[in-house]
Amino acid sequence: MAKPTLTLEKGESEIVVRATGDLNVQHAYEIKNFFEAVMQEEANFHLHFGEATALDVSVIQFSYLLKLNSQRNGHHFKITMPEDTGLFDLMEKCGITKIL
């Protein structure tokens, strides 16, 4: 299991939230705190899961909340799905790609 790395990169037009590694319940407390801090920002968001190796329900919920919060505040939200084909296929089959 690869410990998750969560970073915030502020650009001129958007904030990139980059998440890598195993984003699972084992690290839920850290992930929750990170997403809560990110939601305080007023900006366009790009949530980048390209290098994520695992995503659990809590991460999907926080991602959806970030999307809703961003859109309610009149900002744009985009997401880069995981490059791991097994993880992406699972997300697609469960309908998660449609939600996010």
MODELLER restraints for C-alpha pairs under 7 A, 6 or more apart:
rsr = mdl.restraints
at = mdl.atoms
rsr.add(forms.Gaussian(group=physical.xy_distance, feature=features.Distance(at['CA:1:A'], at['CA:22:A']), mean=6.25, stdev=0.5))
rsr.add(forms.Gaussian(group=physical.xy_distance, feature=features.Distance(at['CA:2:A'], at['CA:21:A']), mean=4.94, stdev=0.5))
rsr.add(forms.Gaussian(group=physical.xy_distance, feature=features.Distance(at['CA:2:A'], at['CA:22:A']), mean=5.33, stdev=0.5))
rsr.add(forms.Gaussian(group=physical.xy_distance, feature=features.Distance(at['CA:3:A'], at['CA:21:A']), mean=5.61, stdev=0.5))
rsr.add(forms.Gaussian(group=physical.xy_distance, feature=features.Distance(at['CA:3:A'], at['CA:22:A']), mean=5.76, stdev=0.5))
rsr.add(forms.Gaussian(group=physical.xy_distance, feature=features.Distance(at['CA:4:A'], at['CA:19:A']), mean=6.86, stdev=0.5))
rsr.add(forms.Gaussian(group=physical.xy_distance, feature=features.Distance(at['CA:4:A'], at['CA:20:A']), mean=5.45, stdev=0.5))
rsr.add(forms.Gaussian(group=physical.xy_distance, feature=features.Distance(at['CA:4:A'], at['CA:21:A']), mean=4.35, stdev=0.5))
rsr.add(forms.Gaussian(group=physical.xy_distance, feature=features.Distance(at['CA:4:A'], at['CA:22:A']), mean=5.22, stdev=0.5))
rsr.add(forms.Gaussian(group=physical.xy_distance, feature=features.Distance(at['CA:4:A'], at['CA:23:A']), mean=5.64, stdev=0.5))
rsr.add(forms.Gaussian(group=physical.xy_distance, feature=features.Distance(at['CA:5:A'], at['CA:19:A']), mean=5.70, stdev=0.5))
rsr.add(forms.Gaussian(group=physical.xy_distance, feature=features.Distance(at['CA:5:A'], at['CA:20:A']), mean=5.20, stdev=0.5))
rsr.add(forms.Gaussian(group=physical.xy_distance, feature=features.Distance(at['CA:5:A'], at['CA:21:A']), mean=6.37, stdev=0.5))
rsr.add(forms.Gaussian(group=physical.xy_distance, feature=features.Distance(at['CA:6:A'], at['CA:18:A']), mean=5.74, stdev=0.5))
rsr.add(forms.Gaussian(group=physical.xy_distance, feature=features.Distance(at['CA:6:A'], at['CA:19:A']), mean=4.67, stdev=0.5))
rsr.add(forms.Gaussian(group=physical.xy_distance, feature=features.Distance(at['CA:6:A'], at['CA:20:A']), mean=6.68, stdev=0.5))
rsr.add(forms.Gaussian(group=physical.xy_distance, feature=features.Distance(at['CA:7:A'], at['CA:17:A']), mean=5.84, stdev=0.5))
rsr.add(forms.Gaussian(group=physical.xy_distance, feature=features.Distance(at['CA:7:A'], at['CA:18:A']), mean=5.19, stdev=0.5))
rsr.add(forms.Gaussian(group=physical.xy_distance, feature=features.Distance(at['CA:7:A'], at['CA:19:A']), mean=6.64, stdev=0.5))
rsr.add(forms.Gaussian(group=physical.xy_distance, feature=features.Distance(at['CA:8:A'], at['CA:15:A']), mean=6.77, stdev=0.5))
rsr.add(forms.Gaussian(group=physical.xy_distance, feature=features.Distance(at['CA:8:A'], at['CA:16:A']), mean=5.81, stdev=0.5))
rsr.add(forms.Gaussian(group=physical.xy_distance, feature=features.Distance(at['CA:8:A'], at['CA:17:A']), mean=4.81, stdev=0.5))
rsr.add(forms.Gaussian(group=physical.xy_distance, feature=features.Distance(at['CA:8:A'], at['CA:18:A']), mean=6.41, stdev=0.5))
rsr.add(forms.Gaussian(group=physical.xy_distance, feature=features.Distance(at['CA:9:A'], at['CA:15:A']), mean=5.63, stdev=0.5))
rsr.add(forms.Gaussian(group=physical.xy_distance, feature=features.Distance(at['CA:9:A'], at['CA:16:A']), mean=4.99, stdev=0.5))
rsr.add(forms.Gaussian(group=physical.xy_distance, feature=features.Distance(at['CA:9:A'], at['CA:17:A']), mean=6.49, stdev=0.5))
rsr.add(forms.Gaussian(group=physical.xy_distance, feature=features.Distance(at['CA:10:A'], at['CA:16:A']), mean=6.39, stdev=0.5))
rsr.add(forms.Gaussian(group=physical.xy_distance, feature=features.Distance(at['CA:13:A'], at['CA:44:A']), mean=6.85, stdev=0.5))
rsr.add(forms.Gaussian(group=physical.xy_distance, feature=features.Distance(at['CA:14:A'], at['CA:43:A']), mean=6.08, stdev=0.5))
rsr.add(forms.Gaussian(group=physical.xy_distance, feature=features.Distance(at['CA:14:A'], at['CA:44:A']), mean=4.63, stdev=0.5))
rsr.add(forms.Gaussian(group=physical.xy_distance, feature=features.Distance(at['CA:14:A'], at['CA:45:A']), mean=5.48, stdev=0.5))
rsr.add(forms.Gaussian(group=physical.xy_distance, feature=features.Distance(at['CA:14:A'], at['CA:46:A']), mean=6.82, stdev=0.5))
rsr.add(forms.Gaussian(group=physical.xy_distance, feature=features.Distance(at['CA:15:A'], at['CA:43:A']), mean=6.61, stdev=0.5))
rsr.add(forms.Gaussian(group=physical.xy_distance, feature=features.Distance(at['CA:15:A'], at['CA:44:A']), mean=6.17, stdev=0.5))
rsr.add(forms.Gaussian(group=physical.xy_distance, feature=features.Distance(at['CA:15:A'], at['CA:45:A']), mean=4.98, stdev=0.5))
rsr.add(forms.Gaussian(group=physical.xy_distance, feature=features.Distance(at['CA:15:A'], at['CA:46:A']), mean=6.16, stdev=0.5))
rsr.add(forms.Gaussian(group=physical.xy_distance, feature=features.Distance(at['CA:16:A'], at['CA:45:A']), mean=5.95, stdev=0.5))
rsr.add(forms.Gaussian(group=physical.xy_distance, feature=features.Distance(at['CA:16:A'], at['CA:46:A']), mean=4.69, stdev=0.5))
rsr.add(forms.Gaussian(group=physical.xy_distance, feature=features.Distance(at['CA:16:A'], at['CA:47:A']), mean=5.97, stdev=0.5))
rsr.add(forms.Gaussian(group=physical.xy_distance, feature=features.Distance(at['CA:16:A'], at['CA:48:A']), mean=6.87, stdev=0.5))
rsr.add(forms.Gaussian(group=physical.xy_distance, feature=features.Distance(at['CA:17:A'], at['CA:46:A']), mean=6.09, stdev=0.5))
rsr.add(forms.Gaussian(group=physical.xy_distance, feature=features.Distance(at['CA:17:A'], at['CA:47:A']), mean=4.84, stdev=0.5))
rsr.add(forms.Gaussian(group=physical.xy_distance, feature=features.Distance(at['CA:17:A'], at['CA:48:A']), mean=5.92, stdev=0.5))
rsr.add(forms.Gaussian(group=physical.xy_distance, feature=features.Distance(at['CA:18:A'], at['CA:47:A']), mean=6.23, stdev=0.5))
rsr.add(forms.Gaussian(group=physical.xy_distance, feature=features.Distance(at['CA:18:A'], at['CA:48:A']), mean=4.74, stdev=0.5))
rsr.add(forms.Gaussian(group=physical.xy_distance, feature=features.Distance(at['CA:18:A'], at['CA:49:A']), mean=6.40, stdev=0.5))
rsr.add(forms.Gaussian(group=physical.xy_distance, feature=features.Distance(at['CA:19:A'], at['CA:48:A']), mean=6.16, stdev=0.5))
rsr.add(forms.Gaussian(group=physical.xy_distance, feature=features.Distance(at['CA:19:A'], at['CA:49:A']), mean=5.34, stdev=0.5))
rsr.add(forms.Gaussian(group=physical.xy_distance, feature=features.Distance(at['CA:19:A'], at['CA:52:A']), mean=6.25, stdev=0.5))
rsr.add(forms.Gaussian(group=physical.xy_distance, feature=features.Distance(at['CA:20:A'], at['CA:49:A']), mean=6.43, stdev=0.5))
rsr.add(forms.Gaussian(group=physical.xy_distance, feature=features.Distance(at['CA:20:A'], at['CA:51:A']), mean=4.84, stdev=0.5))
rsr.add(forms.Gaussian(group=physical.xy_distance, feature=features.Distance(at['CA:20:A'], at['CA:52:A']), mean=4.22, stdev=0.5))
rsr.add(forms.Gaussian(group=physical.xy_distance, feature=features.Distance(at['CA:21:A'], at['CA:51:A']), mean=6.59, stdev=0.5))
rsr.add(forms.Gaussian(group=physical.xy_distance, feature=features.Distance(at['CA:21:A'], at['CA:52:A']), mean=4.70, stdev=0.5))
rsr.add(forms.Gaussian(group=physical.xy_distance, feature=features.Distance(at['CA:21:A'], at['CA:53:A']), mean=5.10, stdev=0.5))
rsr.add(forms.Gaussian(group=physical.xy_distance, feature=features.Distance(at['CA:21:A'], at['CA:54:A']), mean=6.73, stdev=0.5))
rsr.add(forms.Gaussian(group=physical.xy_distance, feature=features.Distance(at['CA:22:A'], at['CA:52:A']), mean=6.20, stdev=0.5))
rsr.add(forms.Gaussian(group=physical.xy_distance, feature=features.Distance(at['CA:22:A'], at['CA:53:A']), mean=5.17, stdev=0.5))
rsr.add(forms.Gaussian(group=physical.xy_distance, feature=features.Distance(at['CA:22:A'], at['CA:54:A']), mean=4.45, stdev=0.5))
rsr.add(forms.Gaussian(group=physical.xy_distance, feature=features.Distance(at['CA:22:A'], at['CA:55:A']), mean=6.53, stdev=0.5))
rsr.add(forms.Gaussian(group=physical.xy_distance, feature=features.Distance(at['CA:23:A'], at['CA:54:A']), mean=5.43, stdev=0.5))
rsr.add(forms.Gaussian(group=physical.xy_distance, feature=features.Distance(at['CA:23:A'], at['CA:55:A']), mean=4.86, stdev=0.5))
rsr.add(forms.Gaussian(group=physical.xy_distance, feature=features.Distance(at['CA:23:A'], at['CA:56:A']), mean=6.51, stdev=0.5))
rsr.add(forms.Gaussian(group=physical.xy_distance, feature=features.Distance(at['CA:23:A'], at['CA:59:A']), mean=6.74, stdev=0.5))
rsr.add(forms.Gaussian(group=physical.xy_distance, feature=features.Distance(at['CA:24:A'], at['CA:54:A']), mean=6.59, stdev=0.5))
rsr.add(forms.Gaussian(group=physical.xy_distance, feature=features.Distance(at['CA:24:A'], at['CA:55:A']), mean=5.65, stdev=0.5))
rsr.add(forms.Gaussian(group=physical.xy_distance, feature=features.Distance(at['CA:24:A'], at['CA:56:A']), mean=4.99, stdev=0.5))
rsr.add(forms.Gaussian(group=physical.xy_distance, feature=features.Distance(at['CA:25:A'], at['CA:56:A']), mean=6.72, stdev=0.5))
rsr.add(forms.Gaussian(group=physical.xy_distance, feature=features.Distance(at['CA:35:A'], at['CA:62:A']), mean=6.64, stdev=0.5))
rsr.add(forms.Gaussian(group=physical.xy_distance, feature=features.Distance(at['CA:39:A'], at['CA:66:A']), mean=6.25, stdev=0.5))
rsr.add(forms.Gaussian(group=physical.xy_distance, feature=features.Distance(at['CA:43:A'], at['CA:75:A']), mean=6.10, stdev=0.5))
rsr.add(forms.Gaussian(group=physical.xy_distance, feature=features.Distance(at['CA:44:A'], at['CA:70:A']), mean=6.97, stdev=0.5))
rsr.add(forms.Gaussian(group=physical.xy_distance, feature=features.Distance(at['CA:44:A'], at['CA:75:A']), mean=4.95, stdev=0.5))
rsr.add(forms.Gaussian(group=physical.xy_distance, feature=features.Distance(at['CA:44:A'], at['CA:76:A']), mean=4.74, stdev=0.5))
rsr.add(forms.Gaussian(group=physical.xy_distance, feature=features.Distance(at['CA:44:A'], at['CA:77:A']), mean=5.87, stdev=0.5))
rsr.add(forms.Gaussian(group=physical.xy_distance, feature=features.Distance(at['CA:45:A'], at['CA:76:A']), mean=6.34, stdev=0.5))
rsr.add(forms.Gaussian(group=physical.xy_distance, feature=features.Distance(at['CA:45:A'], at['CA:77:A']), mean=4.84, stdev=0.5))
rsr.add(forms.Gaussian(group=physical.xy_distance, feature=features.Distance(at['CA:45:A'], at['CA:78:A']), mean=6.37, stdev=0.5))
rsr.add(forms.Gaussian(group=physical.xy_distance, feature=features.Distance(at['CA:46:A'], at['CA:77:A']), mean=5.87, stdev=0.5))
rsr.add(forms.Gaussian(group=physical.xy_distance, feature=features.Distance(at['CA:46:A'], at['CA:78:A']), mean=4.81, stdev=0.5))
rsr.add(forms.Gaussian(group=physical.xy_distance, feature=features.Distance(at['CA:46:A'], at['CA:79:A']), mean=5.48, stdev=0.5))
rsr.add(forms.Gaussian(group=physical.xy_distance, feature=features.Distance(at['CA:47:A'], at['CA:78:A']), mean=6.25, stdev=0.5))
rsr.add(forms.Gaussian(group=physical.xy_distance, feature=features.Distance(at['CA:47:A'], at['CA:79:A']), mean=4.61, stdev=0.5))
rsr.add(forms.Gaussian(group=physical.xy_distance, feature=features.Distance(at['CA:47:A'], at['CA:80:A']), mean=6.26, stdev=0.5))
rsr.add(forms.Gaussian(group=physical.xy_distance, feature=features.Distance(at['CA:48:A'], at['CA:79:A']), mean=5.72, stdev=0.5))
rsr.add(forms.Gaussian(group=physical.xy_distance, feature=features.Distance(at['CA:48:A'], at['CA:80:A']), mean=4.69, stdev=0.5))
rsr.add(forms.Gaussian(group=physical.xy_distance, feature=features.Distance(at['CA:48:A'], at['CA:81:A']), mean=6.81, stdev=0.5))
rsr.add(forms.Gaussian(group=physical.xy_distance, feature=features.Distance(at['CA:49:A'], at['CA:80:A']), mean=5.60, stdev=0.5))
rsr.add(forms.Gaussian(group=physical.xy_distance, feature=features.Distance(at['CA:49:A'], at['CA:81:A']), mean=5.24, stdev=0.5))
rsr.add(forms.Gaussian(group=physical.xy_distance, feature=features.Distance(at['CA:49:A'], at['CA:82:A']), mean=4.97, stdev=0.5))
rsr.add(forms.Gaussian(group=physical.xy_distance, feature=features.Distance(at['CA:50:A'], at['CA:80:A']), mean=5.87, stdev=0.5))
rsr.add(forms.Gaussian(group=physical.xy_distance, feature=features.Distance(at['CA:50:A'], at['CA:81:A']), mean=5.53, stdev=0.5))
rsr.add(forms.Gaussian(group=physical.xy_distance, feature=features.Distance(at['CA:50:A'], at['CA:82:A']), mean=4.08, stdev=0.5))
rsr.add(forms.Gaussian(group=physical.xy_distance, feature=features.Distance(at['CA:50:A'], at['CA:83:A']), mean=5.08, stdev=0.5))
rsr.add(forms.Gaussian(group=physical.xy_distance, feature=features.Distance(at['CA:51:A'], at['CA:82:A']), mean=5.94, stdev=0.5))
rsr.add(forms.Gaussian(group=physical.xy_distance, feature=features.Distance(at['CA:51:A'], at['CA:83:A']), mean=6.32, stdev=0.5))
rsr.add(forms.Gaussian(group=physical.xy_distance, feature=features.Distance(at['CA:52:A'], at['CA:82:A']), mean=5.68, stdev=0.5))
rsr.add(forms.Gaussian(group=physical.xy_distance, feature=features.Distance(at['CA:53:A'], at['CA:84:A']), mean=6.61, stdev=0.5))
rsr.add(forms.Gaussian(group=physical.xy_distance, feature=features.Distance(at['CA:54:A'], at['CA:87:A']), mean=6.86, stdev=0.5))
rsr.add(forms.Gaussian(group=physical.xy_distance, feature=features.Distance(at['CA:64:A'], at['CA:100:A']), mean=6.21, stdev=0.5))
rsr.add(forms.Gaussian(group=physical.xy_distance, feature=features.Distance(at['CA:67:A'], at['CA:77:A']), mean=5.93, stdev=0.5))
rsr.add(forms.Gaussian(group=physical.xy_distance, feature=features.Distance(at['CA:70:A'], at['CA:76:A']), mean=6.56, stdev=0.5))
rsr.add(forms.Gaussian(group=physical.xy_distance, feature=features.Distance(at['CA:70:A'], at['CA:77:A']), mean=6.50, stdev=0.5))
rsr.add(forms.Gaussian(group=physical.xy_distance, feature=features.Distance(at['CA:71:A'], at['CA:77:A']), mean=6.98, stdev=0.5))
rsr.add(forms.Gaussian(group=physical.xy_distance, feature=features.Distance(at['CA:81:A'], at['CA:88:A']), mean=6.89, stdev=0.5))
rsr.add(forms.Gaussian(group=physical.xy_distance, feature=features.Distance(at['CA:82:A'], at['CA:88:A']), mean=5.83, stdev=0.5))
rsr.add(forms.Gaussian(group=physical.xy_distance, feature=features.Distance(at['CA:91:A'], at['CA:97:A']), mean=5.96, stdev=0.5))
